[in-house]
Amino acid sequence: MVKVKVCGITNLEDAMTAINAGADAVGFIMFKGSKRYISPMEVRHITKELPPFVTKVGVFVNEDRASVLEILSYAGLDFAQLHGNETPDYCRYIGEKRVIKVFRFNSIEEVKKVKDYENVASSILLDTFSKENFGGTGKSFDWNIAKKAKEISKLPLILSGGLNNENVSEAIKTVEPFAVDVCSGVELHPGKKDKEAVENFIKVSKCMA
């Protein structure tokens, strides 16, 4: 069964909505340039209230690597999802068991770059390429790129980028990812989730065997 991560969480209510609906992971965006930014202190308050066995992910973009480790510990996070230009050495510093490395490829020819992260990340996440944003664009991308990444890398693949209740079934059928990651596709507005949309997204995703 495919795993589901709900990202862009900014409050406890939305976190619990996702978890109660069956989400395997929740994500908190620690990048100050995001409309969905949440501070480490706010994340800490939320994660303390969450039930066990739920994976908690912090999303970072070109953050100082020592700061990433400090925030992971302080905020009670399990993984660092790295959306920037973080190198393999950077990932190795954080620790391969704690890194989800994000790629935003503009063409299928670029996919070979995932091989450089084979031994320094626990999984890879593919998102939509954008010059202006590091995620949360609400736009999907060519899923053939994701299929190619699956062929090249042995790491579990998380599919993101413009997923919603209308396209997630097709995405899962096409790519057969380890997990799907949704953010803007289940929002009322940036930072606030739509309860019904979250519940439906997870239900549809989990029904895809």
ZIKANOR-V702560 format. One record per pair of residues at least 12 apart in sequence whose C-alpha atoms are under 6 Angstrom apart, sorted by the first residue. I is the first residue (numbers start at 1). J is the second residue. D is the distance in Angstrom with one decimal. If there is no record, write none. Layout:
I/J/D + I/J/D
This chain:
1/209/5.4 + 2/178/5.7 + 2/179/5.2 + 3/179/4.3 + 4/23/5.3 + 4/24/5.4 + 4/179/5.5 + 4/180/5.1 + 5/23/5.9 + 5/24/5.9 + 5/25/4.5 + 5/26/5.4 + 5/181/4.7 + 6/26/4.9 + 6/181/5.9 + 6/182/5.2 + 7/26/5.6 + 7/27/4.1 + 7/182/6.0 + 7/183/4.9 + 8/27/5.8 + 8/28/5.4 + 8/29/5.8 + 8/36/5.7 + 8/183/5.7 + 9/27/6.0 + 9/28/5.3 + 10/38/6.0 + 10/191/5.7 + 12/46/5.4 + 21/199/5.4 + 24/54/5.7 + 25/54/5.6 + 25/55/4.4 + 25/56/5.8 + 26/56/5.3 + 27/57/4.6 + 27/58/5.8 + 28/58/5.0 + 28/59/5.9 + 29/58/6.0 + 29/59/4.6 + 30/59/5.5 + 30/60/5.5 + 31/60/5.5 + 31/61/6.0 + 36/190/6.0 + 36/191/4.9 + 40/75/5.5 + 43/75/5.7 + 44/75/4.1 + 56/77/5.0 + 56/78/5.3 + 57/77/5.6 + 57/78/5.8 + 57/79/4.8 + 57/80/5.9 + 58/80/5.1 + 58/81/5.9 + 59/80/6.0 + 59/81/4.6 + 60/82/5.1 + 61/82/5.9 + 61/83/5.0 + 61/84/4.5 + 62/84/5.0 + 79/98/4.5 + 79/99/5.7 + 80/98/6.0 + 80/99/5.1 + 81/99/6.0 + 81/100/4.5 + 81/101/5.9 + 82/101/5.1 + 82/102/5.7 + 83/102/5.0 + 88/117/5.7 + 91/120/5.7 + 92/120/5.1 + 96/120/4.4 + 96/121/4.3 + 96/122/5.5 + 97/122/5.2 + 99/121/4.9 + 99/122/5.6 + 100/121/6.0 + 100/122/6.0 + 100/123/5.1 + 100/124/5.5 + 101/124/4.9 + 102/124/5.8 + 102/125/4.6 + 102/126/5.8 + 103/126/5.0 + 104/126/5.9 + 104/127/5.1 + 104/128/5.4 + 104/129/4.5 + 105/129/5.7 + 106/129/5.7 + 108/145/5.1 + 111/149/5.9 + 123/155/5.1 + 123/156/4.9 + 124/157/5.2 + 125/157/5.8 + 125/158/4.5 + 125/159/5.9 + 126/159/5.4 + 126/160/5.8 + 127/160/4.9 + 127/161/4.6 + 128/140/5.9 + 128/141/5.4 + 128/161/4.9 + 136/184/5.7 + 138/162/4.1 + 138/184/5.7 + 139/161/5.8 + 139/162/4.1 + 140/161/4.7 + 140/162/4.2 + 147/175/5.5 + 156/178/5.6 + 157/177/5.4 + 157/178/5.3 + 158/177/5.9 + 158/178/5.8 + 158/179/4.6 + 158/180/5.4 + 159/180/4.7 + 160/180/5.9 + 160/181/4.8 + 163/182/5.9 + 163/185/5.8 + 164/185/4.6 + 165/201/5.1 + 186/198/5.5
